[in-house]
């Protein structure tokens, strides 16, 4: 199981490519933006466009995986994640991200994907939820942005 955790995005794309063991054009990233679901649809769309452009500018192939579409039926989520070399969970609200992961059983599905060789990447909220606890982060993120606060990380 490999994890690439960052405070903010990918500070060194060459080091990241070496970590993945592929050249940038050969790296496929599944981008999970659900830490931004608390924003208005227009704000979320702008953030999605910015991040898709950012990862593309580094030479990576990138596509969004929206966990909201897997809440009622997650039967294809593992297969979807396994289409990518890296599943990247972006920053935003830590509690909102953790909540949506629980709604679609994403933490268990991501663990299964990692066993098959997919690499977990995350920055900010995406890095925090990979740890053992979300306690003590409520001074940085608003827990009320989640439908239910879950303090256990998925690690």
C-alpha positions in Angstrom: 0.0 0.0 0.0 1.5 3.3 -1.1 0.3 6.7 0.1 1.4 10.2 -1.1 0.3 12.8 1.4 0.8 16.5 0.9 -0.1 19.7 2.6 -0.9 21.3 -0.7 -1.1 19.6 -4.1 2.1 18.1 -5.6 5.1 20.3 -4.8 7.5 18.3 -7.1 5.9 16.6 -10.1 9.2 14.8 -11.0 9.5 13.3 -7.5 5.8 12.4 -7.7 6.3 10.6 -11.0 9.3 8.8 -9.6 7.2 7.7 -6.6 4.5 6.4 -9.0 7.2 4.9 -11.2 5.7 6.2 -14.4 6.3 9.2 -16.7 3.7 11.9 -16.3 1.8 11.2 -19.5 1.4 7.6 -18.4 -0.1 8.5 -14.9 -3.9 8.4 -14.7 -5.3 10.2 -11.7 -8.9 9.7 -10.4 -9.7 13.0 -8.6 -12.1 13.0 -5.7 -13.3 16.6 -5.0 -16.0 15.8 -2.5 -14.3 17.8 0.3 -15.8 20.8 -1.7 -19.4 19.6 -1.7 -20.4 22.1 0.8 -19.8 24.9 -1.7 -22.4 26.2 -4.1 -22.6 24.2 -7.4 -20.9 27.0 -9.3 -18.1 27.3 -6.8 -17.6 23.6 -6.8 -17.6 23.6 -10.6 -14.9 26.3 -10.7 -12.8 24.4 -8.2 -13.1 21.2 -10.3 -12.1 23.0 -13.4 -9.1 24.5 -11.6 -7.9 21.2 -10.3 -8.4 19.3 -13.6 -6.4 22.0 -15.3 -3.7 21.9 -12.6 -3.2 18.1 -12.8 -3.3 18.2 -16.6 -0.7 21.0 -16.7 1.7 18.6 -14.9 1.2 16.1 -17.7 -1.1 13.7 -16.0 -4.3 12.2 -17.4 -7.0 13.2 -14.9 -10.7 12.5 -14.5 -13.1 13.2 -11.6 -14.7 10.5 -9.5 -17.7 12.0 -7.7 -18.6 9.9 -4.7 -22.1 11.4 -4.5 -22.9 9.2 -7.5 -22.0 6.1 -5.5 -24.0 6.7 -2.3 -27.1 4.7 -3.3 -25.1 2.1 -5.3 -21.4 1.7 -4.8 -21.1 -1.6 -6.8 -19.0 0.0 -9.5 -16.8 2.2 -7.3 -14.0 -0.2 -6.8 -13.8 -0.9 -10.6 -13.9 2.8 -11.3 -11.0 3.6 -8.9 -9.0 0.7 -10.3 -9.1 2.4 -13.7 -6.5 4.9 -12.3 -2.9 4.7 -11.1 -3.6 7.2 -8.3 -6.8 8.1 -6.5 -6.3 11.6 -5.3 -8.5 13.1 -2.5 -8.3 16.8 -2.6 -8.4 19.4 0.1 -11.5 21.2 1.3 -13.6 20.4 4.4 -12.1 17.4 6.2 -15.4 16.5 7.9 -17.4 16.7 4.7 -14.9 14.4 2.9 -14.9 11.9 5.7 -18.7 11.9 5.8 -19.1 11.2 2.1 -16.5 8.4 2.3 -18.7 6.8 4.9 -21.9 7.2 2.9 -20.5 5.2 -0.1 -18.3 2.9 2.0 -15.4 4.6 0.2 -12.9 4.0 3.0 -13.3 0.2 2.6 -13.4 0.4 -1.2 -10.3 2.5 -1.4 -8.5 0.1 0.9 -9.3 -2.7 -1.5 -8.1 -0.6 -4.5 -4.8 0.0 -2.7 -4.4 -3.7 -2.2 -4.6 -4.1 -6.0 -1.9 -1.5 -6.6 -3.7 1.8 -6.9 -1.8 4.6 -5.0 -3.5 6.9 -2.6 -2.7 10.6 -3.0 -4.2 13.4 -1.0 -3.6 16.9 0.1 -5.0 18.8 3.1 -8.3 17.2 3.9 -7.4 14.2 1.6 -4.3 13.6 3.7 -6.0 14.1 7.0 -8.8 11.6 6.4 -6.1 8.9 5.7 -4.9 9.2 9.3 -6.3 7.6 12.4 -8.4 10.5 13.7 -10.0 13.8 12.6 -10.0 15.1 16.2 -8.4 18.4 16.8 -8.9 19.6 13.2 -12.1 21.5 14.0 -10.1 24.7 14.5 -9.1 24.5 10.9 -12.3 23.0 9.4 -16.0 23.5 10.3 -17.5 20.2 11.4 -21.0 21.5 10.7 -20.3 21.3 6.9 -20.8 17.5 7.3 -24.2 15.9 7.7 -22.7 13.8 10.5 -19.3 14.3 12.1 -17.1 11.2 12.0 -13.8 11.5 13.9 -12.3 8.2 12.9 -10.0 8.4 9.9 -10.0 5.4 7.5 -6.4 4.3 8.2 
